[in-house]
Amino acid sequence: MKRDAVFNEPVLWTGRPKVVVIPPLNRAASAVCAVTSAICTASAIVVATAVHVRPTQLLLFAAWMATLAIAARAVPRWWRSELEYVLTDQHIVMQRGKLRRTIERRAISYARIHWHPKHPGVGDLELVRAVPTGALRRRLSITLPGVIAPDRVWAILRGVTPSTPAGDGHRLLAQRLDDGERVLWSGHPDAGFRRWVPRGLRSVLSVALGLSFFGFGAGTAAQSVRILRLVVRAGVHPESLTFMSLVATLALTIVLLVAAGGFTLYASVVRPARLALETRYLITDRRVLIQQGDDELHLDRARIVDVIDAPSAGGLRDVFLVLDGPRARAVAASGAFGEPPGLGLQPVLHAVADVDAVRQALLIA
């Protein structure tokens, strides 16, 4: 059997990214930089043809934005294409050349899986380790992007035989359980119309920011009409390069503002509400499973040391699962009290109506 060169441990599985997917944040940053570059280029044409001034600084900034737009997409693709994954009997290793990141198998608290909608059977496997709360709080995780059948890899990591339906992210989690695994309780968030109401200061500020983007876009559109009329009165022909470049500059600016407002409102209101409709909770005799659209959380029951419920909107309760791991007792930051939004699924059951049923299911051995 092949052995790892560093740990000298038997290698149980090796893999590489099947597909290289650009992260959504990088795609958004690339689009913003590309539009900004186009705006600066069109503005440079206006300055050069109308004012007869060399637009050196505008062109340099446009070139810089274009470089960032290309780099935001090219760098992740280049970096991820050379990754290698190695699973030994005690460690999971992600390496690229001489760079290595490792995590002990026994230290993994739970796993997150993100299935790629455009690539069936392929997803990102994120392995999360519970960490202490307080001054020692930090986020320890390792992500294996572009893995074929990430739930199968997670089953191998757990030391169980993967079930036959594993590897199909379109199936419900209840159809991809381990052989002999039984469902003890299932549920979903019971928030109703309240899921469309922003919760928390961050969500309210995001909605306000999105509305302000729309306001700036509407104001810019109104001012653009007045500016174009003044330019025509000043003698600029509507079919000239100067006029068309000015129109392009104003139009792209409006599009950028409206798109930013729409994206902010979608991320703060529409997307959370849509995901709440797609969220399902499962408690089996072995694990706690959460499925939310293309994302999943897999947590072994042995990692749960306590259950805390807290009031939620509408008389419902949020159930927090307190985790434990090697040298990580009372890991509030990794589950008991959640993490900041945007870090993926957490071991929390939101908006649960019957907390006693959840506790009873978790007590069953």
C-alpha positions as CSV (number, residue, x, y, z in Angstrom):
1,M,0.0,0.0,0.0
2,K,1.2,3.5,-0.9
3,R,2.3,5.6,2.1
4,D,2.3,9.3,2.6
5,A,5.8,10.9,2.3
6,V,5.4,13.2,5.3
7,F,3.3,11.2,7.9
8,N,4.4,7.8,6.7
9,E,0.8,6.6,6.9
10,P,-1.1,4.3,4.5
11,V,-2.8,6.3,1.8
12,L,-6.5,5.3,1.6
13,W,-7.7,7.7,-1.1
14,T,-6.3,10.3,-3.5
15,G,-8.0,12.8,-5.7
16,R,-7.9,16.0,-7.7
17,P,-10.5,18.6,-8.6
18,K,-12.7,17.2,-11.3
19,V,-13.8,20.7,-12.4
20,V,-12.5,24.1,-11.5
21,V,-15.3,26.5,-10.5
22,I,-14.7,30.2,-10.0
23,P,-16.0,31.2,-6.5
24,P,-19.1,33.5,-6.7
25,L,-17.3,36.3,-4.9
26,N,-14.5,36.3,-7.5
27,R,-17.0,36.3,-10.4
28,A,-18.8,39.3,-8.9
29,A,-15.5,41.1,-8.3
30,S,-14.4,40.4,-11.9
31,A,-17.7,41.8,-13.3
32,V,-17.5,45.0,-11.2
33,C,-13.9,45.6,-12.2
34,A,-14.7,45.0,-15.8
35,V,-17.6,47.5,-15.8
36,T,-15.4,50.0,-13.9
37,S,-12.7,49.6,-16.6
38,A,-15.2,50.2,-19.3
39,I,-16.5,53.3,-17.6
40,C,-13.0,54.7,-17.2
41,T,-12.2,54.0,-20.8
42,A,-15.3,55.7,-22.1
43,S,-14.6,58.7,-19.8
44,A,-11.1,58.9,-21.1
45,I,-12.5,59.2,-24.7
46,V,-14.8,62.0,-23.6
47,V,-11.9,63.9,-21.9
48,A,-9.6,63.4,-24.9
49,T,-12.1,64.5,-27.6
50,A,-14.1,67.2,-25.7
51,V,-11.6,68.8,-23.4
52,H,-8.5,67.9,-25.4
53,V,-6.6,66.7,-22.3
54,R,-4.5,63.6,-22.2
55,P,-6.5,61.1,-20.1
56,T,-3.4,59.2,-18.9
57,Q,-4.6,58.6,-15.3
58,L,-8.0,57.4,-16.5
59,L,-6.5,55.0,-18.9
60,L,-4.0,53.7,-16.3
61,F,-6.9,53.1,-13.8
62,A,-8.9,51.4,-16.6
63,A,-6.0,49.1,-17.3
64,W,-5.6,48.4,-13.6
65,M,-9.3,47.5,-13.3
66,A,-9.1,45.3,-16.4
67,T,-6.1,43.5,-14.9
68,L,-8.0,42.9,-11.7
69,A,-11.0,41.6,-13.6
70,I,-8.9,39.0,-15.4
71,A,-6.9,38.1,-12.2
72,A,-10.1,37.6,-10.2
73,R,-11.1,34.8,-12.5
74,A,-7.7,33.5,-13.7
75,V,-5.9,33.2,-10.3
76,P,-8.4,30.9,-8.6
77,R,-8.6,28.7,-11.7
78,W,-4.8,28.5,-11.9
79,W,-4.5,27.8,-8.2
80,R,-7.2,25.1,-8.0
81,S,-6.2,23.3,-11.1
82,E,-3.0,21.9,-9.5
83,L,-4.5,20.8,-6.1
84,E,-4.1,17.3,-4.9
85,Y,-6.0,15.5,-2.1
86,V,-4.6,12.7,0.0
87,L,-6.5,10.7,2.7
88,T,-4.4,8.6,5.1
89,D,-5.6,6.6,8.1
90,Q,-5.1,9.6,10.4
91,H,-5.0,12.8,8.3
92,I,-6.6,14.5,5.3
93,V,-4.1,16.5,3.2
94,M,-4.6,19.2,0.6
95,Q,-1.4,20.1,-1.3
96,R,-0.2,22.1,-4.2
97,G,3.4,21.5,-5.0
98,K,5.4,21.9,-1.7
99,L,2.5,23.7,0.0
100,R,0.4,21.4,2.3
101,R,-2.5,21.9,4.6
102,T,-3.6,19.1,6.9
103,I,-6.2,18.2,9.4
104,E,-6.5,15.2,11.7
105,R,-9.4,13.0,10.9
106,R,-10.4,12.6,14.5
107,A,-10.4,16.4,14.9
108,I,-13.1,17.0,12.2
109,S,-16.3,18.1,13.9
110,Y,-18.6,18.2,10.9
111,A,-18.6,18.6,7.1
112,R,-20.2,21.0,4.7
113,I,-20.9,20.0,1.1
114,H,-21.7,22.4,-1.7
115,W,-22.9,20.8,-4.8
116,H,-22.2,22.5,-8.1
117,P,-25.5,22.9,-10.0
118,K,-23.9,22.9,-13.4
119,H,-21.7,19.8,-12.7
120,P,-23.8,16.9,-11.5
121,G,-22.0,14.7,-8.9
122,V,-19.3,17.3,-8.2
123,G,-19.0,19.6,-5.2
124,D,-16.8,21.2,-2.6
125,L,-16.2,19.3,0.6
126,E,-15.4,21.6,3.6
127,L,-14.1,19.9,6.8
128,V,-14.6,22.0,9.9
129,R,-12.9,21.5,13.3
130,A,-14.6,22.8,16.4
131,V,-12.5,25.4,18.2
132,P,-12.7,27.0,21.7
133,T,-14.7,30.1,22.4
134,G,-13.4,33.4,23.8
135,A,-9.9,34.7,23.2
136,L,-8.8,31.5,21.5
137,R,-11.6,31.6,19.0
138,R,-10.5,31.0,15.4
139,R,-11.9,29.2,12.4
140,L,-10.2,26.0,11.4
141,S,-11.4,24.3,8.2
142,I,-10.0,22.8,5.1
143,T,-11.9,22.8,1.8
144,L,-11.5,20.3,-1.1
145,P,-13.0,22.0,-4.1
146,G,-14.3,20.2,-7.2
147,V,-14.4,16.7,-5.7
148,I,-16.3,13.9,-7.4
149,A,-19.0,12.6,-5.1
150,P,-18.0,14.5,-2.0
151,D,-20.5,12.6,0.2
152,R,-18.7,9.4,-0.7
153,V,-15.3,11.0,0.3
154,W,-16.9,12.1,3.6
155,A,-18.2,8.5,4.2
156,I,-14.6,7.2,3.7
157,L,-13.4,9.8,6.1
158,R,-15.9,8.7,8.7
159,G,-14.8,5.1,8.2
160,V,-18.1,3.8,6.8
161,T,-19.0,2.2,3.5
162,P,-20.6,4.7,1.1
163,S,-24.2,4.0,0.2
164,T,-25.2,3.2,-3.3
165,P,-27.1,6.5,-4.0
166,A,-24.2,8.6,-2.7
167,G,-22.7,10.9,-5.2
168,D,-26.0,12.2,-6.6
169,G,-26.5,15.7,-5.2
170,H,-30.0,16.0,-6.8
171,R,-31.3,13.3,-4.4
172,L,-32.7,14.3,-1.0
173,L,-30.5,13.5,2.0
174,A,-33.1,11.0,3.2
175,Q,-32.4,9.0,0.1
176,R,-28.6,9.0,0.6
177,L,-28.3,7.7,4.2
178,D,-25.8,5.1,5.3
179,D,-26.8,1.5,5.0
180,G,-28.9,0.7,8.1
181,E,-29.3,4.3,9.1
182,R,-32.7,5.3,10.4
183,V,-34.5,8.7,10.5
184,L,-35.8,9.5,14.0
185,W,-37.0,13.1,13.3
186,S,-37.4,15.4,10.3
187,G,-38.5,19.0,10.0
188,H,-38.0,22.3,8.4
189,P,-38.0,26.0,9.5
190,D,-41.5,27.1,10.3
191,A,-41.0,30.8,9.8
192,G,-43.9,31.5,7.4
193,F,-44.0,35.0,6.0
194,R,-41.6,36.2,8.7
195,R,-38.7,34.7,6.6
196,W,-39.1,37.7,4.3
197,V,-38.6,40.2,7.1
198,P,-34.9,41.1,7.7
199,R,-33.6,40.0,11.0
200,G,-30.7,41.6,12.8
201,L,-28.9,44.9,12.4
202,R,-26.7,43.6,9.6
203,S,-29.7,42.6,7.4
204,V,-31.5,45.9,8.0
205,L,-28.3,47.8,7.1
206,S,-28.0,45.7,4.0
207,V,-31.5,46.5,2.9
208,A,-30.9,50.2,3.5
209,L,-27.7,50.0,1.5
210,G,-29.5,48.2,-1.4
211,L,-32.2,50.9,-1.4
212,S,-29.6,53.6,-1.4
213,F,-28.0,52.1,-4.5
214,F,-31.3,52.2,-6.2
215,G,-31.8,55.8,-5.1
216,F,-28.3,56.7,-6.5
217,G,-29.1,54.9,-9.7
218,A,-32.4,56.8,-10.1
219,G,-30.7,60.1,-9.3
220,T,-27.9,59.4,-11.8
221,A,-30.4,58.6,-14.5
222,A,-32.3,61.9,-13.9
223,Q,-29.1,63.9,-14.0
224,S,-27.9,62.0,-17.1
225,V,-30.8,63.4,-19.1
226,R,-30.0,66.9,-18.0
227,I,-26.3,66.5,-18.7
228,L,-26.9,65.1,-22.2
229,R,-29.2,68.0,-23.1
230,L,-26.6,70.5,-21.9
231,V,-24.0,68.8,-24.0
232,V,-26.1,68.9,-27.1
233,R,-26.9,72.6,-26.6
234,A,-23.1,73.2,-26.2
235,G,-22.6,71.9,-29.8
236,V,-21.7,68.2,-29.4
237,H,-23.3,66.2,-32.2
238,P,-25.4,63.3,-31.0
239,E,-23.7,61.0,-33.5
240,S,-20.2,62.0,-32.5
241,L,-17.7,59.8,-30.6
242,T,-17.7,62.2,-27.7
243,F,-21.5,62.0,-27.2
244,M,-21.7,58.2,-27.6
245,S,-18.8,57.7,-25.1
246,L,-20.6,60.0,-22.6
247,V,-23.8,58.0,-23.1
248,A,-21.9,54.8,-22.5
249,T,-20.3,56.2,-19.3
250,L,-23.6,57.3,-17.8
251,A,-25.4,54.1,-18.9
252,L,-22.7,51.8,-17.4
253,T,-22.7,53.8,-14.2
254,I,-26.5,53.5,-13.8
255,V,-26.3,49.7,-14.6
256,L,-23.6,49.2,-12.0
257,L,-25.6,51.1,-9.3
258,V,-28.8,49.3,-10.1
259,A,-27.1,45.9,-10.2
260,A,-25.4,46.6,-6.9
261,G,-28.7,47.5,-5.3
262,G,-30.4,44.4,-6.8
263,F,-27.6,42.1,-5.6
264,T,-27.7,43.5,-2.1
265,L,-31.4,43.2,-1.7
266,Y,-31.4,39.7,-3.1
267,A,-28.6,38.6,-0.8
268,S,-30.2,40.1,2.3
269,V,-33.9,39.4,1.7
270,V,-34.7,37.1,-1.2
271,R,-32.0,34.5,-1.0
272,P,-32.4,33.8,2.8
273,A,-36.2,33.5,2.3
274,R,-35.7,31.2,-0.6
275,L,-33.2,29.0,1.2
276,A,-35.5,28.8,4.2
277,L,-38.1,27.2,2.0
278,E,-35.5,24.7,0.8
279,T,-34.1,23.8,4.2
280,R,-34.7,20.4,5.6
281,Y,-33.5,18.9,9.0
282,L,-32.9,15.2,9.6
283,I,-31.9,13.5,12.9
284,T,-31.0,9.9,12.4
285,D,-29.7,7.3,14.8
286,R,-26.1,8.3,13.7
287,R,-26.1,11.9,12.5
288,V,-27.7,15.3,12.3
289,L,-28.2,16.4,8.7
290,I,-29.2,19.8,7.2
291,Q,-29.9,20.3,3.6
292,Q,-30.4,23.8,2.2
293,G,-30.6,24.0,-1.6
294,D,-27.2,22.9,-2.9
295,D,-25.6,23.0,0.5
296,E,-25.5,20.2,3.1
297,L,-24.2,19.8,6.7
298,H,-23.2,16.4,8.0
299,L,-22.7,16.1,11.8
300,D,-22.0,12.9,13.7
301,R,-24.1,12.7,16.9
302,A,-21.1,11.7,18.9
303,R,-19.8,15.3,18.5
304,I,-22.8,16.8,20.2
305,V,-22.3,17.4,24.0
306,D,-25.3,19.7,24.7
307,V,-28.4,21.3,23.2
308,I,-29.4,24.9,23.8
309,D,-32.6,26.4,22.5
310,A,-33.3,30.2,22.3
311,P,-36.4,32.2,21.4
312,S,-37.0,33.0,17.8
313,A,-39.6,35.0,15.9
314,G,-43.3,34.0,16.1
315,G,-42.9,32.0,19.3
316,L,-40.6,29.4,17.7
317,R,-37.2,28.3,19.0
318,D,-33.7,28.1,17.5
319,V,-31.9,24.9,18.6
320,F,-28.1,25.2,18.9
321,L,-26.0,22.1,18.9
322,V,-23.0,22.5,21.2
323,L,-20.0,20.5,19.8
324,D,-16.9,19.1,21.2
325,G,-13.6,18.0,19.8
326,P,-10.0,17.3,20.8
327,R,-8.9,20.1,23.1
328,A,-12.0,22.1,22.2
329,R,-14.5,21.7,25.1
330,A,-17.4,24.2,25.1
331,V,-17.1,25.3,21.5
332,A,-19.6,28.1,21.5
333,A,-18.1,29.7,18.4
334,S,-18.4,26.6,16.3
335,G,-22.0,25.8,17.0
336,A,-23.5,26.7,20.3
337,F,-24.0,30.4,19.4
338,G,-23.3,30.3,15.6
339,E,-20.9,32.2,13.5
340,P,-21.2,35.4,11.5
341,P,-23.5,35.1,8.4
342,G,-21.9,34.1,5.2
343,L,-19.7,31.3,6.5
344,G,-22.0,28.5,5.4
345,L,-24.4,26.2,7.2
346,Q,-24.0,26.0,11.0
347,P,-25.1,23.2,13.3
348,V,-28.3,25.1,14.3
349,L,-31.9,24.2,13.7
350,H,-33.7,27.5,13.1
351,A,-37.4,28.2,13.7
352,V,-38.3,24.8,15.2
353,A,-41.8,24.4,16.7
354,D,-41.4,21.3,18.7
355,V,-38.0,21.5,20.6
356,D,-39.0,18.6,22.9
357,A,-39.2,16.2,19.8
358,V,-35.7,17.3,18.8
359,R,-34.3,16.7,22.2
360,Q,-36.0,13.3,22.4
361,A,-34.6,12.3,19.1
362,L,-31.1,13.3,20.1
363,L,-31.4,11.3,23.4
364,I,-32.2,8.1,21.5
365,A,-29.0,6.0,21.2
